[in-house]
Amino acid sequence: MGIEELLLETLIKNDVFHNEDKKVSGIAKRAVDQGYSSLSEAQKSVIKPFMKHGCEGYTDPSGHHNDCTRVLIGAELNEAYDHTFEHGGIVCEDCREQSDYDDYRREKAMRD
């Protein structure tokens, strides 16, 4: 299974298509089952907008939001969905690392 199929499987699991026409999730399911390459160009154009997502950024402990502008695609987007719950949104690896570091510093300060 290629990254396109893995990502579409993740999007389906995360119910990304719930507000869309049923054909969108149907196309995504077909891509997962039969391969992304089996889709026509018209079908690919329907699901392509869902296969990228802007990083939602990170807010530091002082309340400053970094306004990250990174666009996540492929494996990076798939990984971001895997970490959605713990980071409260779709964020890039850099923003996740900064958030984790701030959490570590806060926990360390509380222990000391």
N, C-alpha and C positions, 0 to 999 in steps of 0.2 A: 504494500500500500504506500503510495507516494504522499508527499506533504499536503497536496491539495485534498486528497481523500481524508487524511487524518484531520486536517483543519475543518473540513465540512462535517465530519463526524462530531467534532467538538462543538461546532456551531449548533448542530442538531441537538446534542445533549444539553447545551445551555439555552435551548429554546429561543434562539436568536430570531427565528422566522415566525414567531407566534402571531405577530401583527400583520404578516404579509399574506398575499394570495397563496392558497394551498399549492399552486404550481411551483412556487419558489422552493418550499421544503421538498416537494416531489422531485424537482431537478437535483437538489442537493443529495437526496437519498439515492437517486439513480447514480450519481457520480461516485458515491461511497460504494455502492453495490457493484457497479459495472466499470468503474474507473472514470476519472475526470476526462481523460482523452476520448471517451466514448460520447461525450456531449457535443452537440452541434455548436457552432459559433454563437448562434442566437441564444441557446441555453446557457452557455458560458457567460454571455453578457448579462443575463438575468441574475446570476449569483455572484458575479465578479465584485460588485460593490460591497458585498458582505465579507469579502476575503481580505479586507484591509480595515484598519481602525486606528484612529489617532490616539496616542497615549493621553490618558486623562490627567497626567501629571501627579505631582506630589506636593503635599502641604507639610512644611516643617513644623516643629513644636512651637515656634513663635507665631504660626499662622500664615506664613508667607507661602504662596503657591508658586511653583517654579514655571508654570505655563509651558511645560514640555511640548514641543511641536513634532516629536518623532512619530512617523507613521509606521505602524506595525503590520507586517505581512508574513505569510508563510509560517515557518517554525516559531518565529518570535511571537506572532499573534497567538498561535496555538499554546505556547508556554504561558503567555499573559492570561489566557482564559483559565489555565490550570491554577493560577495564583489569584484569581479574582476575589475569592472569599477572604483570604488573609490580608489583601491589600485594598479591598473596598472598591475595586474597579479594574479597568483594563489599563495596565501601566507597563512601561518598558522595563527592561532589566536594570538600567541605570537608576530609575526612580524606585524600583523595588529594593535595590541594594542600599540606596540612601535611606529609605524608610526603615529597613532592617537595622542599619547602623544606628539610626536615631533611637530605635527601640532598645537596642543593646546598651547604648549610652544611658538611657533613662533607667533601665533595669539595674545597671551597674551603680548608678548614683543612688538609687534607692537601697541597694544592699550595703553600700559603704557608709 
